[in-house]
Amino acid sequence: MKKEQLFTEKADNGYVVCFAEACKLREQCLRWIVGQHMPVTKQVCMAVNPHQDGVATDHCQMMRKMQKVKMARGMRHIFSDEMPRRIEKIIRAALIARYGRSYYFEYRKGAKLIQPSMQEDIREVFRHYGWSEKVEFDEYIDDYEW
């Protein structure tokens, strides 16, 4: 899929966009670029509030970099055969408590991509409960951090 088609699809499907003309970061921000691909048939959209403190500044919390990162997809094989069952149960329960049951299973089956910061959080849960071996996800893809 071409970038322009992807951005138009995101704009048409409820992605939060930005129209802050004065923002210095706009050319590098996914929210701005997706907003520029808003279909003319779309009458209403979700947008960043330009009056909120910090918006359109060098430290805008709503800014999403126009850069692909290494996203993980799926956690079906995240638990090693060598891992004791009691540790696996504790870690699984901790992940469900942290992300919620529905989201945990969406991440597990690969329906939702796992951002790099969340990958590290998941690895930290494993370390916290005593698992020092490498934690690998089912697959990795390069995608934008929407």
Phi and psi in degrees as GROMACS dihedral restraints (atoms count N, CA, C in turn):
[ dihedral_restraints ]
;  ai    aj    ak    al  type     phi  dphi    fc
    3     4     5     6     1   -70.8    20    10
    4     5     6     7     1   152.1    20    10
    6     7     8     9     1   -53.7    20    10
    7     8     9    10     1   -46.0    20    10
    9    10    11    12     1   -61.1    20    10
   10    11    12    13     1   -40.6    20    10
   12    13    14    15     1   -65.4    20    10
   13    14    15    16     1   -42.2    20    10
   15    16    17    18     1   -60.7    20    10
   16    17    18    19     1   -45.7    20    10
   18    19    20    21     1   -65.1    20    10
   19    20    21    22     1   -41.0    20    10
   21    22    23    24     1   -64.0    20    10
   22    23    24    25     1   -41.0    20    10
   24    25    26    27     1   -62.9    20    10
   25    26    27    28     1   -44.6    20    10
   27    28    29    30     1   -62.1    20    10
   28    29    30    31     1   -44.3    20    10
   30    31    32    33     1   -61.6    20    10
   31    32    33    34     1   -36.3    20    10
   33    34    35    36     1   -79.2    20    10
   34    35    36    37     1   -15.8    20    10
   36    37    38    39     1  -112.1    20    10
   37    38    39    40     1    27.5    20    10
   39    40    41    42     1    90.4    20    10
   40    41    42    43     1    10.6    20    10
   42    43    44    45     1   -66.3    20    10
   43    44    45    46     1   137.4    20    10
   45    46    47    48     1   -71.2    20    10
   46    47    48    49     1   121.6    20    10
   48    49    50    51     1  -109.4    20    10
   49    50    51    52     1   173.7    20    10
   51    52    53    54     1  -135.6    20    10
   52    53    54    55     1   141.6    20    10
   54    55    56    57     1  -125.3    20    10
   55    56    57    58     1    24.7    20    10
   57    58    59    60     1   -73.4    20    10
   58    59    60    61     1    95.6    20    10
   60    61    62    63     1   -58.2    20    10
   61    62    63    64     1   -35.1    20    10
   63    64    65    66     1   -81.2    20    10
   64    65    66    67     1    -3.9    20    10
   66    67    68    69     1   -69.3    20    10
   67    68    69    70     1   129.7    20    10
   69    70    71    72     1   -73.9    20    10
   70    71    72    73     1   -21.0    20    10
   72    73    74    75     1   -93.9    20    10
   73    74    75    76     1    -1.0    20    10
   75    76    77    78     1   -57.3    20    10
   76    77    78    79     1   -36.3    20    10
   78    79    80    81     1   -68.6    20    10
   79    80    81    82     1   -16.6    20    10
   81    82    83    84     1  -108.6    20    10
   82    83    84    85     1     3.5    20    10
   84    85    86    87     1  -105.4    20    10
   85    86    87    88     1   126.0    20    10
   87    88    89    90     1   -59.1    20    10
   88    89    90    91     1   -38.9    20    10
   90    91    92    93     1   -62.2    20    10
   91    92    93    94     1   -40.8    20    10
   93    94    95    96     1   -67.4    20    10
   94    95    96    97     1   -49.4    20    10
   96    97    98    99     1   -63.5    20    10
   97    98    99   100     1   -42.7    20    10
   99   100   101   102     1   -63.5    20    10
  100   101   102   103     1   -39.1    20    10
  102   103   104   105     1   -60.3    20    10
  103   104   105   106     1   -32.7    20    10
  105   106   107   108     1   -73.4    20    10
  106   107   108   109     1   -14.8    20    10
  108   109   110   111     1  -102.8    20    10
  109   110   111   112     1    15.0    20    10
  111   112   113   114     1   -61.5    20    10
  112   113   114   115     1   125.6    20    10
  114   115   116   117     1   -62.0    20    10
  115   116   117   118     1   140.9    20    10
  117   118   119   120     1   -66.5    20    10
  118   119   120   121     1   -17.6    20    10
  120   121   122   123     1   -79.5    20    10
  121   122   123   124     1   -13.4    20    10
  123   124   125   126     1   -82.5    20    10
  124   125   126   127     1   115.4    20    10
  126   127   128   129     1   -85.5    20    10
  127   128   129   130     1   -30.6    20    10
  129   130   131   132     1  -132.3    20    10
  130   131   132   133     1   143.2    20    10
  132   133   134   135     1  -148.1    20    10
  133   134   135   136     1   164.9    20    10
  135   136   137   138     1   -91.2    20    10
  136   137   138   139     1   127.6    20    10
  138   139   140   141     1  -134.7    20    10
  139   140   141   142     1   156.0    20    10
  141   142   143   144     1   -65.2    20    10
  142   143   144   145     1   137.6    20    10
  144   145   146   147     1   -76.5    20    10
  145   146   147   148     1   111.9    20    10
  147   148   149   150     1   -69.1    20    10
  148   149   150   151     1   -12.2    20    10
  150   151   152   153     1   -90.3    20    10
  151   152   153   154     1    -8.6    20    10
  153   154   155   156     1   -69.2    20    10
  154   155   156   157     1   141.0    20    10
  156   157   158   159     1   -56.1    20    10
  157   158   159   160     1   134.2    20    10
  159   160   161   162     1    91.9    20    10
  160   161   162   163     1   -16.6    20    10
  162   163   164   165     1   -70.8    20    10
  163   164   165   166     1   140.7    20    10
  165   166   167   168     1    65.3    20    10
  166   167   168   169     1    28.6    20    10
  168   169   170   171     1  -114.8    20    10
  169   170   171   172     1   176.8    20    10
  171   172   173   174     1   -66.7    20    10
  172   173   174   175     1   -14.3    20    10
  174   175   176   177     1  -121.8    20    10
  175   176   177   178     1    34.9    20    10
  177   178   179   180     1   -62.8    20    10
  178   179   180   181     1   123.3    20    10
  180   181   182   183     1   -73.4    20    10
  181   182   183   184     1   -17.1    20    10
  183   184   185   186     1   -87.4    20    10
  184   185   186   187     1    -8.3    20    10
  186   187   188   189     1   -64.5    20    10
  187   188   189   190     1   132.5    20    10
  189   190   191   192     1  -122.7    20    10
  190   191   192   193     1   116.9    20    10
  192   193   194   195     1   -64.8    20    10
  193   194   195   196     1   138.1    20    10
  195   196   197   198     1   -81.4    20    10
  196   197   198   199     1    67.6    20    10
  198   199   200   201     1  -149.7    20    10
  199   200   201   202     1   133.9    20    10
  201   202   203   204     1   -79.4    20    10
  202   203   204   205     1   145.6    20    10
  204   205   206   207     1  -129.0    20    10
  205   206   207   208     1   169.7    20    10
  207   208   209   210     1   -84.5    20    10
  208   209   210   211     1   101.2    20    10
  210   211   212   213     1   -94.9    20    10
  211   212   213   214     1   148.4    20    10
  213   214   215   216     1   -99.2    20    10
  214   215   216   217     1   148.6    20    10
  216   217   218   219     1  -132.1    20    10
  217   218   219   220     1   116.8    20    10
  219   220   221   222     1    90.5    20    10
  220   221   222   223     1   143.0    20    10
  222   223   224   225     1  -134.4    20    10
  223   224   225   226     1    29.3    20    10
  225   226   227   228     1   -67.7    20    10
  226   227   228   229     1   -26.4    20    10
  228   229   230   231     1  -116.3    20    10
  229   230   231   232     1    23.5    20    10
  231   232   233   234     1   -73.0    20    10
  232   233   234   235     1   -25.8    20    10
  234   235   236   237     1   -92.8    20    10
  235   236   237   238     1   121.8    20    10
  237   238   239   240     1   -73.3    20    10
  238   239   240   241     1   151.6    20    10
  240   241   242   243     1   -65.0    20    10
  241   242   243   244     1   -26.1    20    10
  243   244   245   246     1   -80.3    20    10
  244   245   246   247     1   -11.5    20    10
  246   247   248   249     1   -73.6    20    10
  247   248   249   250     1   129.3    20    10
  249   250   251   252     1   -59.5    20    10
  250   251   252   253     1   141.2    20    10
  252   253   254   255     1   -58.5    20    10
  253   254   255   256     1   -37.2    20    10
  255   256   257   258     1   -64.6    20    10
  256   257   258   259     1   -37.7    20    10
  258   259   260   261     1   -70.5    20    10
  259   260   261   262     1   -41.0    20    10
  261   262   263   264     1   -58.1    20    10
  262   263   264   265     1   -44.7    20    10
  264   265   266   267     1   -61.6    20    10
  265   266   267   268     1   -43.8    20    10
  267   268   269   270     1   -64.7    20    10
  268   269   270   271     1   -44.6    20    10
  270   271   272   273     1   -65.6    20    10
  271   272   273   274     1   -44.7    20    10
  273   274   275   276     1   -59.0    20    10
  274   275   276   277     1   -45.0    20    10
  276   277   278   279     1   -63.4    20    10
  277   278   279   280     1   -39.2    20    10
  279   280   281   282     1   -65.7    20    10
  280   281   282   283     1   -40.6    20    10
  282   283   284   285     1   -67.2    20    10
  283   284   285   286     1   -39.9    20    10
  285   286   287   288     1   -65.5    20    10
  286   287   288   289     1   -41.1    20    10
  288   289   290   291     1   -64.0    20    10
  289   290   291   292     1   -36.9    20    10
  291   292   293   294     1   -74.9    20    10
  292   293   294   295     1   -43.2    20    10
  294   295   296   297     1  -107.8    20    10
  295   296   297   298     1    -8.0    20    10
  297   298   299   300     1    87.9    20    10
  298   299   300   301     1   148.1    20    10
  300   301   302   303     1   -59.9    20    10
  301   302   303   304     1   -48.2    20    10
  303   304   305   306     1   -62.3    20    10
  304   305   306   307     1   -48.7    20    10
  306   307   308   309     1   -64.9    20    10
  307   308   309   310     1   -40.2    20    10
  309   310   311   312     1   -54.8    20    10
  310   311   312   313     1   -48.1    20    10
  312   313   314   315     1   -71.7    20    10
  313   314   315   316     1   -29.8    20    10
  315   316   317   318     1   -67.0    20    10
  316   317   318   319     1   -41.9    20    10
  318   319   320   321     1   -65.9    20    10
  319   320   321   322     1   -41.5    20    10
  321   322   323   324     1   -60.4    20    10
  322   323   324   325     1   -46.6    20    10
  324   325   326   327     1   -83.4    20    10
  325   326   327   328     1    -5.8    20    10
  327   328   329   330     1    91.4    20    10
  328   329   330   331     1    10.8    20    10
  330   331   332   333     1   -71.9    20    10
  331   332   333   334     1   -27.7    20    10
  333   334   335   336     1  -120.5    20    10
  334   335   336   337     1   138.3    20    10
  336   337   338   339     1   -77.8    20    10
  337   338   339   340     1   150.6    20    10
  339   340   341   342     1  -107.6    20    10
  340   341   342   343     1   114.8    20    10
  342   343   344   345     1   -67.5    20    10
  343   344   345   346     1   156.1    20    10
  345   346   347   348     1   -53.5    20    10
  346   347   348   349     1   -42.1    20    10
  348   349   350   351     1   -64.8    20    10
  349   350   351   352     1   -36.2    20    10
  351   352   353   354     1   -72.7    20    10
  352   353   354   355     1   -34.9    20    10
  354   355   356   357     1   -58.3    20    10
  355   356   357   358     1   -43.7    20    10
  357   358   359   360     1   -67.8    20    10
  358   359   360   361     1   -37.7    20    10
  360   361   362   363     1   -60.6    20    10
  361   362   363   364     1   -43.2    20    10
  363   364   365   366     1   -64.2    20    10
  364   365   366   367     1   -44.0    20    10
  366   367   368   369     1   -60.9    20    10
  367   368   369   370     1   -37.5    20    10
  369   370   371   372     1   -64.6    20    10
  370   371   372   373     1   -37.5    20    10
  372   373   374   375     1   -61.3    20    10
  373   374   375   376     1   -44.5    20    10
  375   376   377   378     1   -59.4    20    10
  376   377   378   379     1   -47.0    20    10
  378   379   380   381     1   -62.7    20    10
  379   380   381   382     1   -41.6    20    10
  381   382   383   384     1   -57.5    20    10
  382   383   384   385     1   -36.0    20    10
  384   385   386   387     1   -96.0    20    10
  385   386   387   388     1    17.6    20    10
  387   388   389   390     1    94.3    20    10
  388   389   390   391     1     6.5    20    10
  390   391   392   393     1   -93.3    20    10
  391   392   393   394     1   112.9    20    10
  393   394   395   396     1  -101.8    20    10
  394   395   396   397     1    -5.4    20    10
  396   397   398   399     1   -72.1    20    10
  397   398   399   400     1   165.3    20    10
  399   400   401   402     1   -67.5    20    10
  400   401   402   403     1   135.5    20    10
  402   403   404   405     1  -105.3    20    10
  403   404   405   406     1   116.0    20    10
  405   406   407   408     1  -117.0    20    10
  406   407   408   409     1   142.3    20    10
  408   409   410   411     1   -91.0    20    10
  409   410   411   412     1   170.8    20    10
  411   412   413   414     1   -62.5    20    10
  412   413   414   415     1   -44.6    20    10
  414   415   416   417     1  -155.9    20    10
  415   416   417   418     1   166.0    20    10
  417   418   419   420     1  -128.0    20    10
  418   419   420   421     1   139.9    20    10
  420   421   422   423     1  -136.4    20    10
  421   422   423   424     1   155.7    20    10
  423   424   425   426     1   -91.7    20    10
  424   425   426   427     1   124.3    20    10
  426   427   428   429     1  -152.6    20    10
  427   428   429   430     1   166.3    20    10
  429   430   431   432     1   -74.5    20    10
  430   431   432   433     1   149.9    20    10
  432   433   434   435     1   -89.0    20    10
  433   434   435   436     1    78.3    20    10
